[in-house]
Amino acid sequence: MLTYISAKHAQALRECGLHTFEQVWQHPIAWFEAPNESRGGWSGVGRLQLELPSGGTLCLFVKKQQNHGRLTSLHPIKGEPTFRREYQRLQYLEARGIAAPQVVFYAEQLIENQTCAILVTEELSGYASLESLAESLFIKRKFTRGQKQQLFKVIASSLRSFHQLGLVHRALYPKHIFVKDAETHPQVALIDLEKARFTPLFWYRAYYDLASLNRHAEHWQRADCLYLFMQYCQIKRLGTLSKWLCRQIIKRSQRK
């Protein structure tokens, strides 16, 4: 079965006794919420802080799942673990310089004929979700107009770079967009890529993901959504095609 250990973190995992599938699988994790039971199995995520014998700490996010997969064209009968796709997407983004959580460990194993998978990523230090910034941005308005516009420009640019790789996120909510130094020099990273897939249609990537983001953008004003859209399209005014795409995004984002 597939196993990957980051060369950067291999020594730290050995020091903590967490460098095999069995060791990580058996290690207790405090789930953020009860594991999701669906697809005939379960899947959960928790945070793990390791005190390294050599000094310092290593903060990780650990995802575990059992018999929780999806059918694909390459695996039409047994399917594949949903974490395998996320692992592959994260490696793909890292190789192309797109900010996302760094994979520390990934492994799959059969346990009593049940396919189990583990995905461990390094915590995005200093980052906060766009969802958690909503109060500062839109309610208390702690950001100046210029700061907010700069943040939205960086988010739009990051999404466009992601889409230019041929990927559509397919679950792009504010809680999946992480931001660092939001008020000064914003940096953006995307998380939760287990649903991400390749599609040849660039307009569809924008249509699907921006509609999803708009639909879940609580407290955003229409002007905020429009500004992000125009920065994404790299335009100063709406033309015929951009108006059409904007209308389609709004229509989809209002679906119940």
N, C-alpha and C positions, 0 to 999 in steps of 0.2 A: 504493500500500500504506500501511497505517496507520503513523504516526510520532507520538510524543509526546516532548516535552522539558520537564522541569520548569522553570518560570520561575525558581525559586530557584537552580537549578544550571546554567542555560544558559550564563552567562558563564564559569563554571569549566570546563565541557566545551569551550567554544571555546578557552580559554587552553591547554588540554591537547591540542587537536586531536582531540577525540572527540565531535563534535556531529553526525555523519552516520552512517548505517547502515554504510557501507563502512569508515569509520575505526574504529568500535567492533568490527566483525566481524573486521577484519584485525589488531587489536591483540592481542598474545599474552597469554594468561591461564594462570596456573598452576592447573590443575584441583585441586580438593580430592581427587577420585578420578577414575578413568578415566570418560569420558562413558558414560552409559547408552545402550546400543544396543538399541532396541526400537521397536515401532510402525512399522517400516520405515525408521527413521532413527536419529538420536542426539540426546542432550541432556546438557549438562554445566554445572557451576557452579564459579566460582573467585572469589578475592578480589583486588581491585585497589586499591592505595594510590597516589593521585595527589599529587605535590608541586606545589602551585599556584604559578605565577609571581608572583602577587600576595601570596604568603605563606600558610603553613599547609598542611595536608594534608586530603585528602578520601578517606575509606575507603568503598569500594563493593563490592557483590557483583554479579557479572556472570554472567548465565545466557545460554547460547547453545544453539540447537537447529536441526536441519535435518531436514525431513520427519518431524517427530515430533509427531503430532497425534491427535485423537480425533474420531469422528463425533458430530454433535449434530443436534437436530431442525432447526436452522437451516442446518446444513451436513452433510446426510446422505450426500453422495457424496464430496466432497473432504476433509471434516472441517475442523478449525481447529487452529492451534498450541496446545499445552497452556498455553504461557506467556500467551496472549491472555486466557484465563480468569483466571489469577492477576493479571495486570495490571488487569483490570476489577474483580476483587474488592478489590484493594488500594486502588484509587481509590474504590470504594464505601465501604470502611471509613474512609478518611481523611475523606471528606465527612461522615461521621457521628460523628467523634470517637473511633473505636475504634483503639487503639494497634496498629500494624503497621508493617513497613518502608515507608519513603516511596519512591515511584517516582521515579527520576531520569531514566530514558530507556526508551522502548519503541519498537520498530520491527519491521516485517516486510518481507521482500523476496523475490522469486523469483530464485534463482541456478541457472541451467541447469535450469529447470523444477522446482526443488526449493524448497518453501516454507521459508524461514529466518526465525527470530525471535530477538530480543535483548531481555532484560529486565534493567535495571540498577536496583538499589535501594541506598539509603544504609544503611550499617552501623548497627545499633542500638547506639550507643555506651553502654558501661557495663552492658550486658545480658549475661546468661549463660543457657544453656539449663537447664531444670529437670533434664534428664538429667545435666548436668555438676555439678549441686548435690546429686545423690543421695548421694554419699559423705559430704558434710558434714551432710546432713539425717538420713540413715538408718543410716549405719555409724559415723562418728565422733561423731555427735550433737552437733555444735557449736552447733545452734540450741536455745534453750530451748523448752519445750512451748508457751509463749505465742507465741514468734516463729514456730514452725512453724504453729500454728493461724492466726495472722494472715496468713501467706503463703497458706495453703490457702483462707482466706476470700476473699482478693483474686483468686486463680486461679478459684475458683468463680464469683465475681461477674463476672469478665471473660468466662468461658465463657458464662454466662447472657446477658450483654449481646450477645455475638456471636450466640447462637442466637435471641435475640429479634428480630434483623434478618431472620430467616427462613433463615439459612445453617446448613449442616452442613459441618464441616471435611473429614471423610472420610479423614483421615490424622493424627489427633490423638495424637501420641506425645510423651513428655516432651521429646524433642529439638526439638519444634516449638513449645514453650511457653517464651518467653524472659522472664527476670525481672531487674529492676533493683532495687538496694537491698533485697535479699531479707531481710536481718536487721533492717532499720529501718522503712522505709516502702515496702513492695513495690509495684512497678509491673509490669504484665504486658503482653506483646505476642505475637501469634501470627504464625508464619511458614509458608511453603510452602503457599500456598492454591490451587495449580493444580488440585486435585481438589475444591475447595469448590463446593457448588451450593445452590440454593434448594430448599426443600421446605416445603409448607404444614403439616406435622405436627410440632408442637413436641416431643411425646414422642419422636418418631423421632430428632430432632436430639440430644436428651440420650442416648437409648438407644445410638445408633450411636457418637457421639464419646466418651462416658464409658466404654463398653465397650472401645473402642480404647485409651483412655488406661490403663485398668486392666490390660489385657492386656500392655502394654509398660512398666508401672511397676515396674521392677526394684528390689528392696530395700524396696518399700513394704509396710507391714503392713496387715492387713485393716482395722484401726481407722483408718488413714490414709485408705483408700479410702472407708470409710463416712462419715468426717467430711467429706470433700470432697463426697460425694453429698448429705449433709444440708444443708451450706452452700449447695450449688447449688439445692436444692429450697426453701431458706429455711424449714426446719422444725427443731423441737427434738426431735421423736420421730417414728418411722415410723408412718404410717397405712396404711389398706388399699391405696390407690392407690400410695403411695410404696414400700410393701413389694413390690407387684407389679412396679413398674418396676425396683426394685433387684434383684429375682430375675432379671428378664430381662437386665439389664446383666451380672450375674455369669455367667449362662448363656452369653451371647454371648462374654464375655471369656475363657471357658475353652475356646472352640472351638479345634481344632487345624487 
